Amino acid sequence: MDFSPSPRAADLTERVRAFLAEEVEPAEPQYHADLAEARARGEAWIPLPLIEELKAKARERGLWNLFLPKEHAGEYAARFGTDGGEGLTNVDYAPIAELTGRSAIAPLVLNCNAPDTGNMEVLLRYGSEEQKRDWLEPLLDGRIRSAFTMTEPGVASSDATTMEATAVVDGDEVVINGRKWWSTGVGHPDCKIFIFMGLTDPDADRHRRHSMVLVPRDTPGVKIERLLDTMGIYDEPLGHGEVSFTDVRVPAANIISGPGEAFAIAQGRLGPGRVHHCMRLIGLAEMALELACKRGLERTAFGKPIINLGGNRERIADARIAIDSARLLVLNAAWKLDVGGPANALSEVSQIKVAVPNMAQQVIDLAMQIHGGGGLSSDFPLAAAWTAARSLRLADGPDEVHRGVVARIELGKHGAKR
């Protein structure tokens, strides 16, 4: 196995590092100040001009849509700003994702923000030419945003086969009914398209019952019921929403890949997406560890630097070991995805989905403790970072589901039945 990046990827990584240092990091305090003022005016869901300025600078430097996968990017990479005119492997993109994870706004600035990345990959891999023209191209161009509506409030969505929302084929239309929540991105005014997952054929095999359908936001019967906070944080201007669909009708041509293909699509979508999430979390943990070290060296208590009190040196060492171990685990999963696709990395992807958010949460918690009361406030990025890490222990499948996948595969090596 080889985790070393290609020369092109190494160059892009250094250019992203420079762009973040020169443009994004200096702008972040102003961004958060602008957002606070917008909240006070009741306008937090309106995109801030600063983000659009940074996006334009990223495109000028050729640092746009870097998430595009090597095997599927093709003409879209050349047309929509990915420097070099081609995509990247998972191993090549991983260090870029890690760098962007250090910042609250970098993924958005580079057009590498979830759930748009996953939705664009779905359209790239499985969309029809018409679907790509109408929705993929505007997403790649950064003119619109998107949401993925799968999780439901009325069922345990850790088992997606239990979902109650329906997408029933009726002649040349699909009729959609149901209620979804934790639909990330629906708060953004530029969110124009939803990928809806619903039950199409209840009598089919349990993994062939569901379909993914493109639903424009302005379709009659679609209603944003409310925006949800994550432990008090609304994540403006993207947000997570509860959305109802009442007798929504869209053309049958809006079904992605065909009726009953939702689980097959999800399998291809979620593997790379989980690598992206985990590498961004590693960047977040690195940021937290840096802040912990600086704070521990600068502050004194009881006549000593805080770093020399209460076993903090050992905790710093443990954090370094944990971050580096997690990074290697993610790179291994990325490499297995590259050489054999999602089916080759089922256990590895589930392993990182358990290990990395837990690691990040613990490292960020250490940094919060060293910062004292300040670590709980918005004066530092740690409280929001901890919330992000904690939420990712549920998003894209809770820890328990992924541990179950790892155990099933491991026990299967010894003859255990599913």
C-alpha positions as CSV (number, residue, x, y, z in Angstrom):
1,M,0.0,0.0,0.0
2,D,1.2,3.5,-0.8
3,F,-0.1,6.6,0.9
4,S,2.2,9.1,-0.8
5,P,0.4,11.7,-2.9
6,S,1.1,12.2,-6.6
7,P,3.3,15.1,-7.5
8,R,0.2,17.0,-8.7
9,A,-1.7,16.3,-5.4
10,A,1.4,17.4,-3.4
11,D,1.5,20.6,-5.3
12,L,-2.2,21.3,-4.8
13,T,-1.9,20.5,-1.1
14,E,0.8,23.1,-0.7
15,R,-1.2,25.7,-2.7
16,V,-4.3,25.0,-0.6
17,R,-2.2,25.4,2.5
18,A,-0.9,28.8,1.2
19,F,-4.3,30.0,0.2
20,L,-5.8,29.2,3.6
21,A,-2.9,30.9,5.4
22,E,-2.9,34.0,3.2
23,E,-6.6,34.5,2.5
24,V,-9.0,32.3,4.6
25,E,-7.4,32.3,8.1
26,P,-7.0,36.1,8.2
27,A,-10.6,36.5,7.1
28,E,-12.2,34.2,9.6
29,P,-12.4,36.7,12.5
30,Q,-14.2,39.1,10.2
31,Y,-16.5,36.3,8.9
32,H,-17.6,35.4,12.5
33,A,-18.0,39.1,13.4
34,D,-20.1,39.6,10.3
35,L,-22.2,36.5,11.1
36,A,-22.8,37.7,14.6
37,E,-24.0,41.1,13.4
38,A,-26.3,39.4,10.8
39,R,-27.7,37.2,13.6
40,A,-28.4,40.4,15.6
41,R,-30.3,41.9,12.6
42,G,-32.2,38.6,12.0
43,E,-30.4,38.1,8.7
44,A,-28.1,35.2,9.6
45,W,-29.4,33.0,6.7
46,I,-28.3,35.5,4.0
47,P,-24.9,34.6,2.5
48,L,-22.2,37.0,3.5
49,P,-20.3,38.9,0.8
50,L,-17.0,37.9,2.3
51,I,-17.6,34.2,1.4
52,E,-18.3,35.2,-2.2
53,E,-15.1,37.2,-2.4
54,L,-13.1,34.3,-1.0
55,K,-14.7,31.9,-3.5
56,A,-13.7,34.1,-6.4
57,K,-10.1,34.1,-5.1
58,A,-10.1,30.3,-4.8
59,R,-11.3,30.0,-8.4
60,E,-8.7,32.4,-9.6
61,R,-6.0,30.1,-8.0
62,G,-7.5,27.0,-9.6
63,L,-8.5,25.6,-6.2
64,W,-12.1,24.7,-6.9
65,N,-14.0,21.4,-6.8
66,L,-10.9,19.6,-5.7
67,F,-13.1,16.8,-4.3
68,L,-13.9,15.5,-7.8
69,P,-12.9,11.8,-8.0
70,K,-10.2,10.9,-10.5
71,E,-12.2,8.2,-12.3
72,H,-15.3,10.3,-12.8
73,A,-14.2,13.9,-13.2
74,G,-13.6,14.0,-16.9
75,E,-14.8,17.1,-18.7
76,Y,-16.3,18.6,-15.6
77,A,-12.9,19.0,-13.9
78,A,-11.7,20.9,-16.9
79,R,-14.8,23.0,-17.3
80,F,-15.4,23.8,-13.6
81,G,-12.1,24.9,-12.2
82,T,-10.3,21.8,-10.8
83,D,-6.7,22.7,-11.5
84,G,-5.1,20.4,-14.0
85,G,-8.3,19.3,-15.6
86,E,-8.7,16.0,-13.8
87,G,-9.9,14.7,-10.4
88,L,-8.0,13.3,-7.5
89,T,-7.9,9.9,-5.9
90,N,-9.1,9.5,-2.3
91,V,-5.5,9.3,-1.1
92,D,-4.6,12.4,-3.0
93,Y,-7.6,14.4,-1.8
94,A,-7.2,13.3,1.9
95,P,-4.5,15.8,2.9
96,I,-6.4,18.6,1.2
97,A,-9.6,17.7,3.1
98,E,-7.5,17.7,6.3
99,L,-6.3,21.2,5.7
100,T,-9.9,22.5,5.0
101,G,-11.1,20.8,8.2
102,R,-9.1,23.4,10.3
103,S,-11.5,26.1,9.1
104,A,-15.2,26.7,9.5
105,I,-15.4,28.2,6.1
106,A,-12.7,26.7,3.9
107,P,-14.8,23.8,2.5
108,L,-17.5,26.2,1.4
109,V,-14.9,28.6,-0.1
110,L,-13.4,25.8,-2.2
111,N,-16.8,24.4,-3.2
112,C,-15.9,21.2,-1.3
113,N,-18.7,21.5,1.3
114,A,-20.9,18.7,2.4
115,P,-23.6,17.7,1.4
116,D,-22.9,19.3,-2.0
117,T,-19.9,17.2,-2.6
118,G,-21.8,13.9,-2.0
119,N,-24.7,15.1,-4.1
120,M,-22.4,16.2,-6.9
121,E,-20.7,12.8,-6.8
122,V,-24.1,11.1,-7.0
123,L,-25.0,13.0,-10.1
124,L,-21.6,12.6,-11.6
125,R,-21.7,8.8,-11.1
126,Y,-25.4,8.0,-11.6
127,G,-27.1,11.0,-13.1
128,S,-28.6,11.2,-16.6
129,E,-27.2,13.7,-19.0
130,E,-30.3,15.9,-18.4
131,Q,-29.8,15.7,-14.6
132,K,-26.2,16.6,-15.0
133,R,-27.0,19.6,-17.2
134,D,-29.8,20.9,-15.0
135,W,-28.3,20.3,-11.5
136,L,-24.7,19.0,-11.5
137,E,-23.3,21.8,-13.7
138,P,-24.8,24.7,-11.6
139,L,-23.5,23.0,-8.4
140,L,-20.0,22.6,-9.8
141,D,-20.2,26.3,-10.8
142,G,-21.2,27.3,-7.3
143,R,-24.4,29.0,-8.5
144,I,-26.6,26.8,-6.4
145,R,-26.5,24.6,-3.3
146,S,-28.2,21.3,-2.5
147,A,-29.5,19.1,0.3
148,F,-29.8,15.4,0.9
149,T,-33.1,14.4,2.5
150,M,-33.0,10.9,4.0
151,T,-33.3,10.9,7.8
152,E,-36.8,10.9,9.2
153,P,-38.1,12.0,12.6
154,G,-40.6,9.2,13.0
155,V,-38.4,6.2,12.6
156,A,-34.9,5.0,13.6
157,S,-33.0,6.2,10.6
158,S,-29.9,4.2,11.6
159,D,-31.8,1.5,9.7
160,A,-32.7,3.2,6.4
161,T,-34.9,0.3,5.3
162,T,-37.5,1.5,7.9
163,M,-38.1,4.9,6.3
164,E,-41.7,5.8,5.9
165,A,-41.5,8.6,3.3
166,T,-42.6,7.4,-0.2
167,A,-41.6,8.0,-3.8
168,V,-44.3,6.3,-5.8
169,V,-44.2,6.1,-9.6
170,D,-47.4,7.2,-11.1
171,G,-47.2,7.1,-14.9
172,D,-44.6,9.6,-16.0
173,E,-44.4,11.2,-12.6
174,V,-43.2,10.4,-9.1
175,V,-45.5,11.3,-6.2
176,I,-43.6,12.1,-3.0
177,N,-44.9,12.2,0.5
178,G,-43.2,12.2,3.9
179,R,-41.2,14.2,6.4
180,K,-37.4,14.5,6.6
181,W,-35.2,16.2,9.1
182,W,-31.5,16.9,9.7
183,S,-31.4,17.9,6.0
184,T,-28.2,19.8,5.9
185,G,-28.1,22.9,3.8
186,V,-31.8,23.7,3.5
187,G,-31.4,27.0,5.3
188,H,-29.2,28.5,2.6
189,P,-31.2,30.7,0.1
190,D,-29.2,29.2,-2.8
191,C,-30.3,25.6,-1.9
192,K,-32.3,24.8,-5.0
193,I,-32.4,21.1,-5.3
194,F,-33.0,18.2,-2.9
195,I,-32.0,14.5,-3.4
196,F,-35.0,12.7,-1.7
197,M,-34.8,9.1,-0.7
198,G,-38.1,7.3,-0.3
199,L,-39.9,4.0,-0.5
200,T,-41.0,3.0,-4.0
201,D,-41.8,-0.7,-3.9
202,P,-42.6,-2.2,-0.4
203,D,-42.7,-5.7,-1.9
204,A,-39.3,-5.7,-3.4
205,D,-36.1,-7.0,-1.7
206,R,-35.4,-4.7,1.3
207,H,-32.4,-3.1,-0.5
208,R,-34.4,-2.6,-3.7
209,R,-37.4,-0.9,-2.3
210,H,-36.1,2.7,-2.3
211,S,-35.4,5.4,-4.9
212,M,-33.5,8.6,-5.0
213,V,-35.4,11.5,-6.7
214,L,-34.4,15.0,-7.6
215,V,-36.9,17.5,-6.1
216,P,-36.5,21.2,-6.9
217,R,-37.0,23.2,-3.7
218,D,-39.7,25.3,-5.3
219,T,-41.9,22.4,-6.2
220,P,-45.5,22.7,-4.8
221,G,-45.9,20.7,-1.7
222,V,-42.4,21.1,-0.4
223,K,-42.2,23.1,2.9
224,I,-39.3,23.9,5.2
225,E,-41.0,23.4,8.5
226,R,-38.2,24.6,10.8
227,L,-34.5,24.9,11.1
228,L,-32.8,22.7,13.7
229,D,-30.1,23.6,16.1
230,T,-27.2,21.3,17.0
231,M,-26.6,21.7,20.7
232,G,-27.6,25.4,20.4
233,I,-25.7,26.0,17.1
234,Y,-27.7,26.7,13.9
235,D,-24.8,26.6,11.5
236,E,-25.9,29.5,9.5
237,P,-26.2,30.2,6.6
238,L,-26.4,26.5,5.7
239,G,-28.4,24.9,8.6
240,H,-30.1,21.6,9.2
241,G,-33.9,21.6,8.5
242,E,-37.1,19.6,8.9
243,V,-38.8,19.4,5.5
244,S,-42.3,18.1,4.7
245,F,-43.3,16.7,1.3
246,T,-47.1,16.6,0.6
247,D,-48.3,15.1,-2.7
248,V,-45.2,16.5,-4.4
249,R,-45.1,15.6,-8.1
250,V,-42.0,15.6,-10.2
251,P,-41.2,13.9,-13.6
252,A,-40.2,10.3,-13.4
253,A,-37.1,11.4,-15.3
254,N,-36.0,12.9,-11.9
255,I,-35.4,9.4,-10.5
256,I,-31.6,8.9,-10.3
257,S,-30.4,5.7,-12.0
258,G,-33.8,4.2,-11.8
259,P,-36.4,3.0,-9.3
260,G,-35.1,0.8,-6.5
261,E,-31.5,1.9,-6.9
262,A,-31.2,4.1,-3.8
263,F,-29.2,1.7,-1.7
264,A,-26.7,1.0,-4.5
265,I,-26.3,4.7,-5.0
266,A,-25.8,5.3,-1.3
267,Q,-23.1,2.7,-1.1
268,G,-21.1,4.5,-3.8
269,R,-21.8,8.0,-2.2
270,L,-21.0,7.4,1.4
271,G,-17.6,5.7,1.3
272,P,-15.7,8.7,-0.2
273,G,-17.9,11.1,1.8
274,R,-16.9,9.4,5.1
275,V,-13.2,9.7,4.1
276,H,-13.8,13.4,3.5
277,H,-15.6,13.9,6.9
278,C,-12.9,12.0,8.8
279,M,-10.0,13.8,7.2
280,R,-11.6,17.2,7.9
281,L,-12.1,16.1,11.5
282,I,-8.4,15.2,11.7
283,G,-7.7,18.8,10.6
284,L,-10.0,20.0,13.3
285,A,-8.3,17.9,15.9
286,E,-4.9,19.3,14.7
287,M,-6.2,22.8,15.2
288,A,-7.4,22.0,18.7
289,L,-4.1,20.4,19.7
290,E,-2.2,23.5,18.4
291,L,-4.5,25.8,20.5
292,A,-4.0,23.5,23.5
293,C,-0.2,23.7,23.3
294,K,-0.1,27.4,22.9
295,R,-2.6,28.0,25.7
296,G,-0.8,25.6,28.0
297,L,2.5,27.3,27.4
298,E,1.2,30.9,27.7
299,R,-0.9,30.6,30.8
300,T,0.3,30.0,34.4
301,A,-1.4,28.7,37.4
302,F,0.0,27.9,40.9
303,G,3.3,29.2,39.8
304,K,3.7,26.9,36.7
305,P,2.7,26.9,33.1
306,I,-0.6,25.1,32.7
307,I,1.0,22.6,30.4
308,N,3.1,21.3,33.4
309,L,0.1,20.8,35.7
310,G,-2.2,17.8,36.2
311,G,-0.7,15.4,33.6
312,N,-1.2,17.8,30.7
313,R,2.1,16.8,29.1
314,E,1.0,13.2,28.9
315,R,-2.4,14.3,27.5
316,I,-0.7,16.2,24.8
317,A,1.4,13.2,23.9
318,D,-1.7,10.9,23.9
319,A,-3.4,13.4,21.6
320,R,-0.5,13.4,19.1
321,I,-0.5,9.6,19.1
322,A,-4.3,9.5,18.6
323,I,-4.3,12.0,15.7
324,D,-1.5,10.3,13.9
325,S,-3.0,6.9,14.4
326,A,-6.4,8.1,13.1
327,R,-4.8,9.7,10.0
328,L,-3.1,6.4,9.1
329,L,-6.4,4.5,9.5
330,V,-8.2,7.0,7.2
331,L,-5.4,6.8,4.6
332,N,-5.7,3.1,4.7
333,A,-9.5,3.3,4.0
334,A,-8.9,5.8,1.2
335,W,-6.3,3.6,-0.4
336,K,-8.6,0.5,-0.3
337,L,-11.4,2.6,-1.9
338,D,-9.0,3.7,-4.6
339,V,-7.8,0.1,-5.4
340,G,-11.1,-1.7,-5.1
341,G,-14.0,0.6,-4.6
342,P,-16.6,0.7,-1.8
343,A,-17.0,-3.1,-1.6
344,N,-13.3,-3.4,-0.9
345,A,-13.4,-1.1,2.1
346,L,-16.6,-1.7,4.0
347,S,-14.9,-2.5,7.3
348,E,-12.2,0.1,6.9
349,V,-14.7,2.9,6.2
350,S,-16.8,1.9,9.2
351,Q,-13.7,1.7,11.3
352,I,-12.8,5.3,10.6
353,K,-16.3,6.5,11.1
354,V,-16.1,5.2,14.7
355,A,-12.5,6.0,15.5
356,V,-12.1,9.5,14.1
357,P,-15.1,11.4,15.6
358,N,-14.4,9.9,19.0
359,M,-10.7,10.8,18.7
360,A,-11.5,14.3,17.6
361,Q,-14.0,14.8,20.4
362,Q,-11.5,13.7,23.0
363,V,-8.7,15.9,21.6
364,I,-11.0,19.0,21.4
365,D,-12.2,18.3,24.9
366,L,-8.6,18.4,26.1
367,A,-8.1,21.7,24.4
368,M,-11.3,23.1,26.0
369,Q,-10.2,22.0,29.4
370,I,-6.8,23.7,29.0
371,H,-8.6,26.9,27.9
372,G,-10.8,26.8,31.0
373,G,-14.0,28.9,30.8
374,G,-12.9,30.4,27.5
375,G,-13.0,27.0,25.9
376,L,-16.8,26.9,26.4
377,S,-17.4,30.3,24.7
378,S,-17.5,31.5,21.2
379,D,-14.3,33.4,21.8
380,F,-12.5,30.3,20.7
381,P,-13.5,27.8,18.0
382,L,-13.4,24.8,20.3
383,A,-17.0,24.6,21.5
384,A,-18.3,24.6,17.9
385,A,-15.5,22.1,17.0
386,W,-16.6,19.7,19.8
387,T,-20.2,20.0,18.6
388,A,-19.2,19.1,15.1
389,A,-17.2,16.1,16.3
390,R,-20.0,14.9,18.5
391,S,-22.6,15.2,15.8
392,L,-20.6,13.2,13.4
393,R,-20.8,10.2,15.8
394,L,-24.4,10.1,14.6
395,A,-24.3,11.6,11.0
396,D,-23.8,9.0,8.2
397,G,-24.6,6.2,10.7
398,P,-24.2,6.0,14.5
399,D,-21.1,4.4,16.1
400,E,-23.1,1.3,16.9
401,V,-24.1,0.6,13.3
402,H,-20.5,0.9,12.1
403,R,-19.2,-1.3,14.9
404,G,-21.8,-3.8,13.8
405,V,-20.4,-3.7,10.3
406,V,-16.9,-4.2,11.5
407,A,-17.9,-7.1,13.8
408,R,-19.9,-8.8,11.1
409,I,-17.1,-8.7,8.6
410,E,-14.5,-9.8,11.2
411,L,-16.7,-12.7,12.5
412,G,-17.5,-13.7,8.9
413,K,-13.8,-14.6,8.5
414,H,-14.4,-17.3,11.1
415,G,-17.6,-18.7,9.6
416,A,-20.2,-16.7,11.5
417,K,-23.5,-16.1,9.7
418,R,-24.8,-12.6,9.2
